[in-house]
């Protein structure tokens, strides 16, 4: 819900802290997805090697 009254400095700081925390979580999640993709690529390569042998 939008309120026209301005937020105090404490609320702004708290909101910024929450945003920073969420950014950190999202960066970690992106790293984990990238690592998972690399592992899947390795698994695909190993599977193809088994099929070829």
C-alpha positions in Angstrom: 0.0 0.0 0.0 1.4 3.4 -1.0 1.4 6.1 1.6 2.2 9.7 0.8 3.9 10.4 4.1 7.7 10.3 4.0 9.6 7.5 5.7 12.0 8.3 8.5 15.7 7.7 8.1 15.5 4.5 10.2 12.9 3.0 7.8 15.0 4.0 4.8 18.1 2.5 6.3 16.2 -0.7 7.2 14.8 -0.9 3.6 18.3 -0.4 2.1 19.7 -3.1 4.4 16.9 -5.5 3.2 17.7 -4.7 -0.4 21.4 -5.3 0.2 20.7 -8.6 1.8 18.4 -9.7 -1.1 21.1 -8.6 -3.6 23.6 -10.9 -1.8 21.2 -13.8 -1.9 20.5 -13.3 -5.6 24.2 -13.1 -6.4 24.8 -16.4 -4.5 21.8 -18.0 -6.3 23.2 -16.9 -9.7 26.6 -18.4 -8.8 24.9 -21.7 -7.7 23.0 -21.9 -11.0 26.2 -21.3 -13.0 28.0 -24.0 -11.0 25.1 -26.4 -11.6 25.2 -25.6 -15.3 28.9 -26.5 -15.4 28.3 -29.7 -13.6 25.5 -30.6 -16.0 27.8 -29.9 -18.9 30.5 -32.2 -17.4 27.8 -34.9 -16.9 26.7 -34.6 -20.5 30.3 -34.9 -21.8 30.9 -38.0 -19.7 27.6 -39.5 -20.9 28.5 -38.9 -24.5 32.0 -40.4 -23.9 30.3 -43.6 -22.5 28.0 -43.8 -25.5 30.9 -43.4 -27.9 33.0 -46.2 -26.2 
